[in-house]
Amino acid sequence: MLRIPRRHGHFVFGVIQAGLTSAVAAAIACAPFLAESTFLEHWLVSWTIAWATMIPVVLLAAPAIRRLVNLMTVATD
């Protein structure tokens, strides 16, 4: 198992989230290729492009989203 320092956890989270989200979106987009038996090939290409695109988007958007959530919610402790 990788021993990445916890202070870099937000980057690890972003990479995993971008990978999972883009994998699901690519699978949905490639569903028509199931009938042609070329789904896996199309999905791998689509997922790789989507993941490479989503990593910077997720990492750059996360702080702004976190601030927005904090503005929209209140602590109830």
Secondary structure, DSSP 8 states (H G I E B T S, - for coil): -----GGGHHHHHHHHHHHHHHHHHHHHHTGGGGTTT-HHHHHHHHHHHHHHHHHHHHHHHHHHHHHHHHHH-----
